[in-house]
Amino acid sequence: MQKFFVLLLLALPAVLLTLNTGSSPFAFAAEDELDEELVDVETEDAAVVADETEPEDEPETTKSPDADTYLLFTRPLHATGSQLELPAGYPVEFLVGFTNKGQFEDFVVESVEASFRYAMDFSYFIQNFSAVPYNREVKPGHEATVSYSFLPTESFAGRPFGLNIALNYRDGRGNQFSEAVFNETVQITEVDEGLDGETFFLYVFLAAIVILLLVLGQQFLGSYGKRKRPTAARKVVETGTTSTKDVDYEWIPSETLKQMQNSPKGAPKSSPKQSPRQRKAKAGVQ
């Protein structure tokens, strides 16, 4: 069972790494295609917009003298005077404010739209985002605020683009206005999420190696301890005196010895050694 467990630990990281690396080339291939397309955008002016040989005419920015607009980025936060950085793959949210400074005419805030432009020439479109209609009426001396959000694609990470945010509105006489409330170059940044698939499989592989080393160390210490364990000493059991040849009978009185000799069970098999004093005493008795 232990050998099977060790083989399983050796095979599991290899299988995980094989599965992980097996899917990676497809992801890299897709990114390479996007990179080639973007390189074409940056190097060939005529191929910036797909299937277009001539750029579309950008509508002129117009502004009413009786209206004021302002913009506030809420996600991510933006400090005035610094370049705006937008995280790729995360939503961008902002608020567009409109103030009617007039005294007689009403204004209608129709829609807000955004687009990515070529950083070297804002007349070329890279990506258009959906226009959100509001049709909110603003009375003279009043204000209105609308929100808008869009999602930069992850393939734009690490590249600068021109961001154009336009507010479309009209006055009471039907005159149309399209004001660019934001028209600057922004940087699309790549967000480091901290733990990707490759890092996760690397941690799994390292954990499997540590567990394998612990199992091998335990088996080695167990076998080494068995070899070095001392054998237990045999217990000596005293069985008493079985031979009467080495028994000294000098301290036993002669009367007791006679009784032992006459007794069939208690008599010793061999005659005991008698001292000279016992032999004299025996001769006198006879």
Salt bridges, closest charged atoms under 4 A:
ASP35 OD1 - ARG159 NH2 3.06
GLU58 OE2 - ARG117 NH1 3.18
ASP68 OD1 - LYS101 NZ 3.34
GLU105 OE2 - ARG173 NE 2.59
ASP106 OD2 - LYS139 NZ 3.32
GLU110 OE2 - ARG170 NH1 2.45
GLU137 OE2 - LYS139 NZ 3.17
ASP171 OD2 - ARG173 NH2 3.97
GLU179 OE2 - LYS63 NZ 3.89
